Amino acid sequence: MEYMNIPEQIKQYIAGQAEPKRKGLEALHLRIIHLFPMAKLWFLDGKDSDGKIVANPNVGYGSYTIKYADGTTRDFYQVGLSANKTGISVYILGIKDKTYLAQTYGKALGKASVTGYCIRFKALKDINMEVLEAAIRYGFEAHDEN
């Protein structure tokens, strides 16, 4: 396979999605890039070291260092975006309080399910974009404070 840079991989990944998922992912991707133009871009194809698919491919933005209990560290993205079976997932990573997203944004988001670090919804029309944007901003700002 020929090498593709990360923006090309992201573009191909989004283009390969069915409507309306494609339009939603594209709109969110462009919005995040507009809000955080200097954020590092990531593309994870969802495959493990053996090439087996173990997760949905996802696009990441920003960078922070995860510290594991055993003392090891790993750089990873702060905010992620992925297509799932029924729609779109937005990941807000590195939040210490696993109830924060649901308590702060859950009710105001619209038709979305919110877990400790994931906001999942079927289509952009089902959610309040301003509230989602506030959650994404929090995802970047929470790491600036560490």
Secondary structure, DSSP 8 states (H G I E B T S, - for coil): -----HHHHHHHHHHTS-TTHHHHHHHHHHHHHHH-TTS-EEEE-SB-TTS-B-S--EEEES-EEEE-TTS-EEEE-SEEEEE-SSSEEEEE---S-TTHHIIIIIHHHBSEEE-SSEEEES-GGGB-HHHHHHHHHHHHHHHHT-
